[in-house]
Amino acid sequence: MARICEITGKGPKKGNHIWRSGKAKKKGGIGTHVTAVTKRKFYPNLQRVKAIVDGEVKYVRVTAKAIKKGLVTKAPHRRWKKEGAAA
C-alpha cells in the first residue's frame, strides 16, 4: 500500500540526514564540520479515517493536515443496535 494521501496526493519526499561533529563557535568550539550525509525519506502523517466519499462511508488514508483543514467529512457514529443483541 502506497504512503500517499487519497485527498491531497501528498507522498514521501527525499532528503538527507546530515551528520555533524565538533562544537559550535558560539559555544566555545572551533566550529562544526559535516562528517557524513546519508539519504532518508520524509513520510506524510497519514491517518486511517472513516469518511463519507461519494455518499458512501469508507475508510480512507489521509494526512493529518487534510483532517485539520476540514477537507474530510467524517462519518457519523452508528446509533442502531444489532437485532440479535437486543434480546
C-alpha positions in Angstrom: 0.0 0.0 0.0 1.5 3.3 -1.1 2.0 6.0 1.5 0.0 8.6 -0.4 -2.9 10.8 0.9 -6.1 10.0 -1.0 -7.3 13.6 -0.9 -4.2 15.8 -1.3 -2.0 13.3 -3.1 0.9 14.1 -0.8 3.6 11.4 -0.7 7.1 10.7 0.6 9.8 13.2 -0.1 13.5 12.5 -0.4 16.1 14.3 1.8 19.4 13.9 3.6 20.4 13.2 7.2 23.5 15.3 7.8 25.9 14.1 10.5 28.0 16.8 12.1 30.8 16.7 14.6 32.5 19.4 16.7 31.4 22.2 18.9 29.8 25.4 17.6 31.9 28.6 17.7 29.2 30.3 19.7 29.7 27.7 22.4 33.5 28.0 22.5 34.5 25.4 19.9 36.3 25.6 16.6 33.1 25.1 14.6 31.1 22.1 13.4 32.0 20.0 10.3 29.9 17.7 8.2 31.2 14.1 8.5 28.6 12.1 6.6 25.5 12.6 4.5 23.0 9.7 4.2 19.8 9.5 2.3 16.4 9.4 4.1 12.7 9.9 3.4 10.2 12.2 4.9 6.8 10.4 5.2 3.4 12.3 5.4 1.5 11.9 8.6 -1.2 9.5 7.3 -4.2 8.6 9.4 -6.9 6.0 8.6 -10.3 7.7 8.9 -13.8 6.6 8.3 -15.2 9.3 6.0 -18.0 9.9 3.6 -16.8 9.6 0.0 -19.4 9.9 -2.9 -22.2 9.3 -0.4 -20.7 6.1 1.0 -18.9 5.5 4.2 -15.4 4.3 3.5 -12.0 4.1 5.2 -9.5 6.5 3.6 -5.9 7.2 4.4 -5.5 11.0 4.6 -2.9 13.3 6.1 -3.4 14.9 9.5 -3.2 18.3 7.8 -6.1 17.5 5.5 -8.2 16.5 8.5 -7.3 19.7 10.3 -8.2 21.8 7.3 -11.6 20.2 7.1 -11.1 18.5 3.7 -12.5 15.3 5.2 -16.1 14.8 6.3 -16.1 12.2 9.0 -18.8 9.6 9.0 -21.5 9.9 11.7 -21.4 7.4 14.6 -23.7 4.3 14.3 -26.8 4.7 16.6 -28.6 1.4 15.7 -28.0 -1.9 17.5 -27.8 -5.4 16.1 -31.0 -7.4 16.1 -29.5 -10.4 17.9 -28.0 -8.3 20.7 -31.4 -6.7 21.6 -32.8 -9.8 23.2 
